[in-house]
Amino acid sequence: MKVFYSDKFVLPLPEGHRFPMQKYSMLRERVEQGDICKPGELRVPHAATDLEILSAHKPSYLRKVVTGALTMKETRRIGFPWSEMMVERSRRSSGGTLDACRTALEEGLAANLAGGTHHAFAGCGEGFCVLNDSAIAARTLRDEGLVEKVVVLDTDVHQGNGSAAILQEDLSIFTFSVHGAKNYPFRKESSDLDIALQDGADDGVFLEALAKGLEQALDHARASLAIFLAGADPFVGDHLGRLSVSKEGLAERDRLVFGSCRERDIPVAVTMAGGYAREVSDTVDIHFQTIQRAATLLQSEAHKKEPLA
């Protein structure tokens, strides 16, 4: 399975910053060791171009990001200090989702070991999100005529408010978010379908809500591509999550999403979104099991297509 990574483009953070940047290199190392990719399938993505970014973001905001003209308030809202390396990292992360989407359209499944930056709005960033990779990828592919409709399946514990706002009037892209009702962002936007869960929701509650939402979203969207935000932060051990979903529950989430999409012959591009477990290794475990399940499914489908000897 083709997997795109951008951890070599390091976003420098001050000591003690709460964003777990190390999870990306740790995840890539697990993928390298895990028999996920054949030689040449673990790839560095292209840097999203201005044209691609402007499919989802305002020119004035992109200029500020690129030139470092963000105000102190805007920078605080993003949560990262500005640097040229932040810009490059953000371009690569968005490029990784676009590359994964293009590959998924050809091969059925692909993954970006970053992305899921769903809090970025058209004219501003927030919540550790500079550019909205899902919106950029969906809009770019639609504008190029490669897809007619896209569905964004957001299972991060935090609502994809930026994606909802950017894509609210876009009938070609359906947004579905299952998230914590009382968690960040505290002012929610309106996705095409939102399911809000109370604090402490466990495997049963989470999976029941997801299953119902998936059916509604996929039946309504009739999409030719799904972008799956496989956040690790619904995990019970996530200190920003406030839900009580186990690793086994998140593995079942992956099975549900992949199974529902593959039953409908919808290609899937996977992105990582959030994860803030007290032990970074737990976040990496959850992300890795998502990639592993996708790779296993792709291998299984390939074997079924092989001609009998």
Secondary structure, DSSP 4 states (H G I P E B T S, - for coil): --EE--TTS-----TT-SS-THHHHHHHHHHHHTT-S-TT-EEPPPPPPHHHHTTTS-HHHHHHHHHT---HHHHHHHTS---HHHHHHHHHHHHHHHHHHHHHHHHSEEEESS---TT--SS--BTTBSS-HHHHHHHHHHHTTS-S-EEEEE-SSS--HHHHHHHTT-TTEEEEEEEETTSSPSS----SEEEEE-TT-BHHHHHHHHHHHHHHHHHHH--SEEEEE--STTBTTBTTT--BB-HHHHHHHHHHHHHHHHHTT--EEEE-----BSSHHHHHHHHHHHHHHHHHHHHHHHHHHSPP-
